[in-house]
């Protein structure tokens, strides 16, 4: 018999344990037992081919539709071409110099096929896949004990799903009964089966009701562990005092409000009032401000910072990149005018100073900025993660504003809470332009109160979005470049966004069909340096082009952005450094190359860079992804709506839960595997209420050792990563 903590070789043997360790990082019996099936194949039911993703290692139940043998044109040898079907769509399989498979893969045969999904001539395919027939006359011991349902595991090229199924079954047969971490009263009140029953049924259930019962119990455990961890964070956060920053009727904040050339939206006023009240309390504010691209979060944050400065304290704004930090410093200075010129000629009566602190400042600049911060001369400090460093000392930090929270980890956020000195925690305002569904807010940002800005300020222009499928309609790309020229001719500007900067390729991209077996069939992502050169010499020749990416020196990046903002450039070819914070009202067009390489939220963020002025914007999503794939569905979803909150929900529907929670589809382990942030809203809310009651009774969970261990397993080592993913 074996226990969860035992080495895996005790259950499956040294050779198999070594394979599982190397391919999937499974080292103990517990690692394997907690490696749950991704889904289940039911005999006679075929896998939906439309759900496949390029580049993933997929396992599908499919039926052979046709088989064909032919000689390779470029090399000596044969190709066995097998067409699979799920009853609706087809998937090509190619075997190079493996004609013997034809004897087993006759038309009509059903099998589990496993391999890397690639693309060839705009069609998805599996190259040299492994397979396992499931017809009664051909099945063997690897899956013959599974009646009705066959578990399908996240696998790799070295360890297939059916091999994992055999290992799991063998291990469970040797496993000692597993102690339940939930108190019996809690489990009974919610009518859940025991942990031991659930952990076995998730792998061995014979029918769907058995799977559902197991999943509900295990998901509840995951949800409760998350909410307990977050409830402990909230308890610890409010235990420390905060700098009290009450509002002043006359001061910098009041002067700024009087000068505003526009009326705040109802949402800005409502959220601003809630923040103002929080800042005046003795316990630290921990608030998440989410809002659409262009909804006016920065003005809300600035008004909060001015309230803190009026209270004689400092406010810091943390940005994810130097480009964005510099942009924020410039925009804050522009909005404040002489209110940001304290100690200078022309400064207003109530004024402060803005200090910019980034890692690439010169020694002299950094020294001056540090002096302004430590002396308190700078009321507002803007910077990157350099602000978190121990060497940066604030005179009296009252508020920390974190822009684009999804770029920062929870550990960094916790580090900010220790910077107020005198055993105090500064107030924390976290901002994101990536709208967050309620369940994600409860789970990923469960230690924060949440406010939303849904109303866009007056004057924002509409943005039209279209997918440009260049593999099917190559002429559409020519039209895209014509569209850019039309916008420039009308006096506007454009962004061209690429996935990477540009490097030497290590492999020849001109592969023949025999070499297709070694790749997913896609060329490397397009690069800024290459695309800019091609555009300047071709479809956009004669226009004023410049490039922008993260590897440029800070001075050069700032110079490029200033030139673009000043209208001295027509087209900016850039990476995603323009994703957030860049505000050029005259930019009306954006072409996103290889748009399929970006996520839904990132595409929405990028699109928000255009249409910021009086003229309408246009965003073109260029892709080679075939129609009917999940990737194209994502792009179509982005093109269909400008509602970021709706897209956030679509994103949850389309992404795998493992991606959302920080768990790799193969290999890297996470304590969260089954919880769905989309479908389990009621369960998460229930677990949140239960966790709050438990932590109020026993903050350290000393009376509940099983629950304490659940939380420890979740947050130790790298397992807090789920908190950083959205």
C-alpha positions in Angstrom: 0.0 0.0 0.0 1.1 3.6 -0.6 0.2 7.1 0.8 -0.1 10.4 -1.0 3.4 11.5 0.1 5.2 8.4 -1.2 7.5 8.4 -4.1 5.7 7.5 -7.3 8.1 4.7 -8.1 6.6 2.7 -5.2 3.3 2.5 -7.2 4.3 2.4 -10.9 7.9 1.3 -10.9 11.2 3.2 -11.3 11.1 3.3 -15.2 7.5 4.6 -15.4 8.1 7.0 -12.5 11.1 8.5 -14.3 9.0 9.0 -17.4 6.2 10.7 -15.5 8.6 12.9 -13.6 10.5 14.0 -16.7 7.4 14.6 -19.0 4.8 15.9 -16.5 6.7 16.8 -13.3 4.8 14.1 -11.4 7.0 12.9 -8.5 4.7 11.6 -5.7 1.6 9.4 -5.5 -0.3 12.6 -4.6 1.0 14.4 -7.7 -0.4 11.6 -9.9 -3.7 11.2 -8.1 -4.3 14.9 -8.3 -3.6 14.9 -12.1 -7.2 14.9 -13.1 -8.7 13.9 -16.5 -9.2 16.9 -18.8 -12.3 15.3 -20.0 -13.9 11.9 -20.7 -14.4 9.9 -23.9 -17.6 7.9 -24.1 -17.6 4.8 -26.3 -19.5 5.7 -29.4 -19.2 9.5 -28.8 -16.6 11.4 -30.9 -14.6 14.5 -29.8 -15.5 17.8 -31.3 -12.7 18.6 -33.7 -13.7 22.3 -33.8 -12.3 22.8 -30.3 -8.7 22.0 -31.2 -6.0 24.7 -30.8 -2.9 25.1 -32.9 0.3 23.9 -31.2 -1.5 21.9 -28.4 -0.9 18.3 -27.7 -4.4 16.9 -28.2 -6.1 13.6 -27.6 -9.3 13.1 -29.6 -11.7 10.2 -30.1 -12.4 10.1 -33.8 -13.4 7.8 -36.6 -11.3 7.0 -39.7 -13.1 8.4 -42.7 -10.6 7.6 -45.4 -7.0 6.3 -46.0 -4.7 7.1 -48.8 -1.0 6.3 -49.6 1.2 8.4 -51.8 4.9 9.0 -52.5 6.5 12.2 -51.1 7.4 14.7 -53.8 10.5 16.2 -52.2 12.0 13.2 -50.6 12.2 9.4 -51.0 9.5 7.6 -49.1 5.7 7.4 -48.6 3.0 9.4 -46.8 0.0 7.7 -45.3 -2.8 10.2 -45.3 -5.7 9.4 -42.9 -8.7 11.6 -42.7 -10.6 11.6 -39.3 -14.1 12.8 -38.6 -16.2 13.7 -35.6 -19.3 13.3 -37.6 -19.3 17.0 -38.6 -15.8 18.2 -39.3 -12.6 16.4 -40.5 -9.0 16.4 -39.3 -6.1 15.2 -41.4 -3.4 12.8 -40.0 -0.1 12.2 -41.9 2.3 9.4 -41.2 5.7 9.8 -42.9 7.3 6.4 -43.9 4.9 4.5 -41.6 2.7 2.7 -44.1 2.1 -0.2 -41.7 -0.5 1.8 -39.9 -2.9 1.3 -42.8 -3.5 -2.3 -41.6 -5.1 -1.0 -38.3 -6.6 2.3 -39.5 -9.3 1.1 -41.8 -12.3 3.4 -42.7 -14.9 3.1 -39.9 -12.4 2.4 -37.1 -12.7 4.5 -34.0 -9.6 5.3 -31.9 -8.0 7.7 -29.5 -5.5 9.8 -31.5 -2.8 11.9 -29.7 -0.4 14.4 -31.2 0.5 18.0 -31.8 -2.0 20.0 -33.7 -0.3 21.7 -36.7 -1.5 23.5 -39.8 -0.7 22.7 -43.4 -2.2 24.5 -46.4 -4.7 26.2 -44.1 -6.0 22.9 -42.7 -5.5 21.4 -39.2 -3.6 18.2 -39.0 -1.9 15.7 -36.7 1.6 14.5 -37.9 2.7 11.0 -36.9 0.2 10.8 -34.1 0.0 8.0 -31.6 -3.3 6.2 -31.5 -5.2 3.6 -29.6 -8.2 1.8 -31.2 -11.2 1.5 -29.0 -13.3 -0.9 -31.0 -14.2 -4.0 -29.0 -12.1 -6.4 -31.0 -8.9 -4.3 -30.8 -8.9 -2.8 -27.2 -6.2 -4.0 -24.8 -5.4 -3.7 -21.1 -4.5 0.0 -21.2 -8.2 1.0 -21.3 -10.2 -2.3 -21.3 -11.1 -1.9 -17.6 -12.9 1.4 -18.2 -16.6 0.8 -18.7 -18.6 3.5 -20.4 -16.3 6.4 -19.7 -12.6 6.6 -20.7 -10.6 9.4 -18.8 -8.6 11.6 -21.2 -5.6 13.2 -19.4 -3.5 16.2 -20.4 -0.6 14.4 -22.1 2.6 15.0 -23.9 4.4 13.4 -26.8 6.3 11.1 -24.4 3.4 10.0 -22.2 0.0 9.4 -23.8 -3.4 9.7 -22.1 -4.0 6.0 -22.1 -0.7 5.3 -20.5 -1.6 7.8 -17.7 -5.0 6.1 -17.3 -3.2 2.8 -16.7 -0.8 4.3 -14.1 -3.6 6.1 -12.2 -5.7 2.9 -12.0 -2.7 0.9 -10.8 -1.8 3.6 -8.2 -5.4 3.9 -6.8 -5.5 0.2 -6.3 -2.6 0.5 -3.9 -3.6 3.8 -2.2 -4.4 3.8 1.5 -7.7 5.6 2.4 -7.1 9.4 2.2 -8.1 11.5 5.2 -10.6 14.2 4.5 -9.3 17.8 5.2 -12.9 19.1 5.6 -14.4 19.0 9.1 -17.2 16.3 9.1 -19.9 18.8 10.1 -19.0 21.1 7.2 -19.0 18.3 4.7 -22.3 16.9 6.0 -24.0 20.3 6.0 -23.2 20.6 2.3 -24.0 16.9 1.5 -20.6 16.1 -0.1 -19.0 12.7 -0.5 -15.8 12.1 1.3 -12.5 13.2 -0.2 -11.3 9.6 -0.6 -14.5 8.7 -2.5 -14.2 11.8 -4.7 -10.5 11.4 -5.5 -11.1 7.8 -6.7 -14.3 8.6 -8.6 -12.8 11.4 -10.6 -10.6 8.9 -12.3 -12.7 5.7 -12.2 -16.4 6.8 -12.5 -18.4 4.5 -14.7 -21.1 7.1 -15.6 -21.6 10.9 -15.7 -23.5 11.2 -12.4 -20.4 9.6 -10.7 -18.1 12.1 -12.3 -20.4 15.0 -11.3 -20.5 14.0 -7.6 -16.7 13.7 -7.5 -16.2 17.0 -9.3 -18.6 18.9 -7.0 -16.8 17.7 -3.9 -13.3 18.5 -5.3 -14.3 21.9 -6.7 -15.8 22.8 -3.3 -12.4 22.0 -1.7 -10.6 24.2 -4.2 -13.0 27.1 -3.8 -12.9 26.9 0.0 -9.1 26.8 0.0 -8.9 29.9 -2.2 -11.4 31.9 -0.1 -9.8 30.9 3.1 -6.5 32.2 1.8 -8.0 35.4 0.7 -10.0 35.8 3.9 -6.8 35.5 5.9 -5.3 38.2 3.6 -8.2 40.6 4.3 -8.0 39.9 8.0 -4.2 40.6 8.1 -4.7 43.8 5.9 -7.2 45.5 8.2 -5.2 44.6 11.3 -2.6 47.2 10.5 -3.5 50.9 10.9 -3.4 53.2 7.8 -2.5 56.9 7.4 -5.7 58.9 7.8 -6.2 61.2 4.8 -9.4 63.1 5.3 -10.7 65.5 2.6 -10.0 69.2 2.8 -12.6 71.7 1.7 -9.8 74.0 0.4 -6.6 72.7 -1.0 -5.0 71.1 -4.0 -7.9 68.8 -4.6 -10.5 71.5 -4.5 -8.4 73.7 -6.8 -8.0 70.9 -9.3 -11.8 70.1 -9.3 -12.6 73.8 -10.0 -10.3 73.8 -13.0 -11.7 70.6 -14.6 -12.8 71.6 -18.2 -15.4 68.8 -18.3 -18.0 67.2 -16.0 -17.1 64.0 -14.3 -19.4 61.0 -15.3 -21.8 59.7 -12.7 -19.6 56.7 -12.3 -16.5 58.7 -11.7 -18.3 60.8 -9.1 -19.7 57.7 -7.3 -16.4 55.8 -7.3 -14.5 59.0 -6.3 -16.8 59.4 -3.3 -16.3 55.8 -2.1 -12.5 56.2 -2.4 -12.5 59.6 -0.6 -14.4 58.0 2.3 -12.0 55.0 2.5 -9.0 57.3 2.5 -10.3 59.1 5.6 -10.5 55.9 7.6 -7.9 54.4 10.0 -7.8 51.1 8.2 -6.1 50.7 4.8 -8.3 50.9 1.7 -7.7 47.9 -0.6 -9.8 48.7 -3.7 -9.9 47.4 -7.3 -11.0 50.0 -9.8 -11.9 48.3 -13.1 -13.2 50.2 -16.1 -13.4 50.1 -19.9 -10.5 51.4 -21.9 -10.9 55.2 -21.8 -13.5 55.2 -19.0 -11.5 57.8 -17.0 -9.8 55.8 -14.3 -6.7 58.0 -14.3 -8.7 61.1 -13.3 -10.3 59.2 -10.5 -6.9 58.1 -9.3 -5.4 61.6 -9.5 -8.2 63.1 -7.4 -7.5 60.4 -4.8 -3.8 61.2 -4.9 -4.5 64.9 -4.4 -6.6 64.2 -1.4 -3.6 62.3 0.1 -1.2 65.2 -0.7 -3.7 67.6 0.9 -3.4 65.5 4.1 0.4 66.1 4.1 1.3 62.7 2.8 2.6 61.2 -0.5 1.0 59.2 -3.2 2.8 56.8 -5.5 1.7 55.5 -8.9 3.2 52.1 -10.0 3.1 51.3 -13.7 4.2 48.0 -15.4 6.6 49.5 -17.9 8.9 52.5 -18.2 7.0 53.7 -21.3 3.8 53.8 -19.3 5.4 55.3 -16.2 6.8 58.2 -18.3 3.5 58.6 -20.1 1.7 58.8 -16.7 4.2 61.4 -15.4 3.6 63.6 -18.5 -0.1 63.3 -18.4 -0.4 64.0 -14.7 1.8 67.0 -15.1 -0.3 68.2 -18.0 -3.6 67.8 -16.1 -2.2 69.6 -13.0 -0.4 72.4 -14.8 0.9 74.9 -12.3 -0.5 72.8 -9.5 2.4 70.5 -10.1 5.0 73.2 -9.9 5.6 73.5 -6.2 8.8 75.5 -5.4 9.0 76.8 -8.9 8.3 80.2 -10.5 4.7 80.3 -11.6 3.6 77.5 -9.2 0.1 77.7 -7.7 -0.7 78.5 -4.1 -1.6 74.9 -3.4 0.9 72.9 -5.4 2.9 69.7 -5.3 5.7 68.1 -7.3 5.8 65.0 -9.5 8.8 62.7 -9.4 9.5 60.0 -12.0 11.5 57.1 -10.7 12.5 54.2 -13.1 15.3 51.8 -13.4 17.0 53.4 -16.3 17.5 57.0 -15.0 20.9 58.4 -15.0 22.8 58.5 -11.7 22.1 62.2 -11.3 18.5 62.0 -12.2 18.0 59.0 -9.9 19.7 60.8 -7.0 17.5 63.9 -7.4 14.3 61.8 -7.7 15.2 59.9 -4.5 15.9 63.1 -2.6 12.5 64.5 -3.7 10.9 61.3 -2.5 12.6 60.9 0.8 12.3 64.6 1.7 8.6 64.7 0.9 9.2 67.5 -1.8 7.5 65.2 -4.3 3.9 64.6 -3.3 3.3 62.3 -6.3 5.8 59.7 -7.2 5.5 57.8 -10.5 7.6 54.7 -11.3 7.9 51.1 -12.2 8.6 48.2 -9.9 11.7 50.1 -8.8 9.4 51.8 -6.3 9.1 48.6 -4.4 12.8 48.3 -3.8 14.0 48.7 -0.2 16.3 51.6 -1.2 13.4 53.8 -2.0 12.3 55.6 1.1 9.2 57.7 1.3 8.8 60.6 3.7 5.1 59.6 4.4 3.4 57.3 2.0 -0.3 57.5 2.2 -1.6 55.9 -1.1 -0.2 53.5 -3.6 -2.0 53.3 -7.0 -1.2 50.2 -9.0 -2.0 50.6 -12.7 -2.7 47.5 -14.8 -2.8 45.1 -11.9 -2.7 42.0 -14.1 1.0 42.8 -14.9 1.9 42.5 -11.2 1.9 39.6 -8.8 0.3 39.4 -5.3 3.7 39.3 -3.6 4.5 42.7 -5.2 1.2 44.0 -4.0 1.9 42.8 -0.5 5.3 44.4 -0.6 3.6 47.8 -1.2 1.6 47.4 1.9 4.7 47.7 4.1 5.9 51.0 2.7 4.1 53.5 4.9 6.4 53.1 7.9 5.5 53.3 11.6 3.9 49.8 11.2 1.2 51.3 9.0 0.0 50.2 5.6 -0.7 52.7 2.9 -4.1 52.7 1.2 -4.0 50.7 -2.0 -5.9 51.5 -5.2 -5.5 48.9 -8.0 -6.6 49.8 -11.5 -7.3 47.6 -14.5 -8.7 48.3 -18.0 -9.3 44.5 -18.4 -12.9 44.1 -17.1 -13.2 41.3 -14.6 -16.3 39.0 -14.2 -17.7 38.9 -10.7 -16.4 35.4 -10.0 -12.9 36.4 -11.0 -13.1 39.4 -8.8 -14.3 37.2 -5.9 -11.5 34.7 -6.5 -8.5 36.3 -8.1 -8.9 39.7 -6.4 -10.8 38.5 -3.4 -8.8 40.5 -1.0 -10.0 43.8 -2.6 -13.2 45.7 -2.7 -14.3 46.2 -6.3 -15.6 49.3 -8.1 -16.4 49.6 -11.8 -16.6 52.4 -14.3 -18.9 51.3 -17.2 -19.8 54.8 -18.6 -17.4 56.3 -21.2 -16.8 60.0 -21.0 -18.5 62.2 -23.7 -16.6 62.6 -26.9 -15.2 59.1 -27.3 -15.7 57.9 -30.9 -16.8 54.5 -32.1 -14.3 51.9 -33.2 -15.1 49.4 -36.0 -13.2 46.1 -35.9 -12.8 43.5 -38.7 -10.9 40.2 -39.1 -8.5 40.1 -42.1 -8.1 36.3 -42.9 -5.1 36.5 -45.1 -4.7 32.8 -45.7 -8.2 32.7 -47.3 -8.3 36.2 -48.8 -4.8 37.5 -49.3 -6.1 40.6 -51.2 -7.6 41.8 -47.9 -4.2 42.6 -46.5 -3.5 45.0 -49.4 -6.8 46.7 -48.7 -5.7 47.0 -45.0 -2.6 48.9 -46.0 -4.8 51.1 -48.3 -7.0 51.8 -45.4 -4.0 53.0 -43.3 -2.9 55.3 -46.1 -6.5 56.7 -46.3 -6.4 57.6 -42.6 -3.0 59.2 -42.9 -4.2 61.2 -46.0 -7.1 62.4 -43.9 -4.6 63.8 -41.4 -4.7 61.0 -38.9 -2.1 58.4 -37.6 -1.9 54.7 -37.3 -0.5 51.9 -35.1 0.9 48.6 -36.5 1.3 46.1 -33.7 3.4 42.9 -33.9 3.9 40.1 -31.4 7.7 40.3 -31.1 10.6 42.7 -31.7 12.7 40.7 -34.2 15.6 38.2 -33.9 17.6 35.9 -36.1 15.6 32.7 -36.9 17.4 29.5 -35.9 15.5 27.4 -38.4 14.9 27.7 -42.1 11.2 28.7 -42.5 11.1 27.3 -46.0 10.3 23.7 -44.9 9.1 20.9 -47.2 6.3 18.6 -46.3 8.6 16.0 -44.8 9.9 18.6 -42.3 6.3 19.5 -41.3 6.4 16.7 -38.8 8.9 18.7 -36.6 6.8 21.8 -36.2 3.2 23.0 -35.8 3.3 24.3 -39.4 3.2 28.0 -38.4 6.0 30.4 -39.2 7.5 32.4 -36.3 5.4 35.4 -35.1 5.9 38.6 -37.2 8.4 41.0 -35.8 8.4 44.8 -35.5 11.9 45.2 -37.2 10.9 43.0 -40.2 7.5 44.4 -40.7 8.6 48.0 -40.4 11.3 47.5 -43.1 8.8 45.8 -45.4 6.1 48.4 -45.0 8.6 51.3 -45.5 9.8 49.8 -48.7 6.4 48.6 -49.9 2.7 49.4 -49.1 3.4 52.3 -46.7 6.4 53.9 -48.6 6.6 57.6 -48.3 4.9 57.8 -44.9 6.7 58.8 -41.8 7.3 55.5 -39.9 9.0 54.8 -36.6 9.4 51.7 -34.4 8.8 51.3 -30.7 9.6 48.3 -28.5 10.8 47.5 -25.0 14.5 47.1 -25.9 15.0 50.6 -27.0 16.8 52.9 -24.6 14.4 54.9 -22.4 15.4 58.2 -24.1 14.7 56.9 -27.5 11.4 55.4 -26.5 10.3 58.7 -25.0 11.5 60.6 -28.1 9.5 58.3 -30.4 6.3 58.6 -28.3 6.7 62.4 -28.1 7.1 62.6 -31.9 4.1 60.4 -32.5 1.9 62.3 -30.0 3.1 65.6 -31.6 2.0 64.5 -35.1 5.5 64.3 -36.4 5.0 60.6 -37.4 2.3 58.9 -39.5 2.7 55.3 -38.5 4.1 53.7 -35.3 5.2 50.0 -35.7 5.3 48.6 -32.2 5.0 45.7 -29.8 2.4 45.7 -27.0 4.3 48.5 -25.3 1.4 50.6 -26.6 -1.2 48.4 -25.0 -1.9 50.6 -22.0 -1.6 54.3 -21.1 -0.8 55.6 -24.6 -3.2 58.4 -25.4 -2.9 60.0 -28.9 -6.3 61.3 -29.9 -5.3 61.8 -33.5 -4.5 58.0 -33.9 -7.5 56.4 -35.7 -6.2 53.2 -37.2 -4.6 50.1 -35.8 -3.5 46.9 -37.7 -2.7 44.0 -35.4 -0.5 41.5 -37.2 -0.8 37.8 -36.2 -3.8 38.8 -34.0 -4.3 35.1 -33.1 -1.2 35.3 -31.0 -2.9 37.7 -28.6 -5.6 37.0 -26.0 -9.1 38.5 -26.1 -8.4 41.0 -23.3 -5.1 42.1 -24.8 -6.7 42.7 -28.2 -9.4 44.8 -26.6 -6.8 46.8 -24.7 -4.8 47.4 -27.9 -7.9 48.4 -29.8 -8.6 51.1 -27.1 -5.6 53.1 -28.3 -7.6 54.4 -31.3 -10.9 56.3 -31.4 -9.8 58.5 -28.5 -10.5 61.7 -30.3 -13.4 63.1 -32.4 -12.7 60.9 -35.4 -13.9 57.3 -35.6 -11.4 54.5 -35.2 -10.8 51.3 -37.1 -9.0 48.2 -35.9 -8.0 45.3 -38.3 -7.1 41.9 -36.9 -4.8 40.1 -39.3 -4.6 36.4 -39.0 -3.7 33.2 -40.9 -5.8 31.0 -38.6 -8.3 28.8 -40.5 -12.0 29.5 -40.2 -13.9 27.2 -37.8 -11.1 27.0 -35.2 -11.3 28.2 -31.6 -8.7 30.8 -32.4 -10.8 32.4 -35.2 -13.8 32.3 -32.9 -12.0 34.4 -30.4 -11.1 37.0 -33.1 -14.7 37.0 -34.3 -15.8 37.7 -30.8 -13.5 40.7 -30.4 -14.8 42.0 -33.8 -18.4 41.6 -32.7 -18.5 43.8 -29.7 -16.8 46.8 -28.0 -18.2 45.8 -24.6 -15.1 44.8 -22.5 -17.2 43.3 -19.8 -18.9 41.0 -22.3 -15.5 40.1 -23.8 -14.2 39.3 -20.4 -17.0 36.7 -20.1 -16.3 35.4 -23.6 -12.7 35.1 -22.7 -13.6 32.9 -19.7 -15.8 30.8 -21.9 -13.1 30.2 -24.5 -10.0 29.8 -22.4 -9.2 26.6 -20.6 -9.7 26.9 -16.8 -6.0 25.8 -16.3 -4.9 28.8 -18.2 -7.0 31.1 -16.1 -5.8 29.7 -12.9 -2.2 29.5 -13.8 -1.9 25.7 -14.3 -0.2 24.5 -17.5 -2.2 22.0 -19.5 0.7 19.5 -19.1 3.3 19.4 -16.5 3.3 22.3 -14.0 1.1 21.4 -11.0 -1.4 23.7 -9.3 -3.8 23.1 -6.4 -6.6 24.4 -8.6 -7.7 22.2 -11.4 -11.5 21.9 -11.6 -12.9 25.2 -10.4 -14.6 27.1 -13.2 -14.7 30.9 -12.7 -17.5 31.0 -15.2 -19.8 28.1 -14.2 -19.2 27.9 -10.5 -20.3 31.4 -9.4 -22.8 30.2 -6.8 -20.3 27.7 -5.4 -17.5 30.3 -5.1 -19.9 32.8 -3.4 -21.0 30.0 -1.0 -17.3 29.2 -0.2 -16.5 32.8 0.3 -19.2 33.2 3.0 -18.1 30.0 4.7 -14.5 31.1 4.7 -15.3 34.5 6.2 -17.1 32.9 9.0 -14.3 30.4 9.7 -11.6 33.1 9.7 -13.6 35.3 11.9 -13.8 32.4 14.4 -10.2 31.2 14.0 -7.9 33.5 11.9 -5.0 31.0 11.9 -7.3 28.0 11.5 -5.6 26.4 14.5 -8.8 24.5 15.3 -9.0 23.1 11.7 -5.7 21.5 10.8 -7.1 19.9 7.6 -8.2 23.3 6.4 -4.9 24.9 7.4 -3.1 22.3 5.3 -5.3 23.0 2.4 -4.4 26.7 2.5 -0.7 25.9 2.9 -0.8 23.6 -0.1 -2.4 26.3 -2.1 -0.1 29.3 -1.3 3.3 27.7 -0.8 6.1 27.8 -3.3 4.8 28.8 -6.8 1.2 27.8 -6.1 0.1 31.4 -5.4 0.5 32.0 -9.1 -3.2 31.6 -9.7 -3.7 34.9 -7.9 -1.7 36.6 -10.6 -3.6 35.4 -13.6 -6.5 37.0 -15.4 
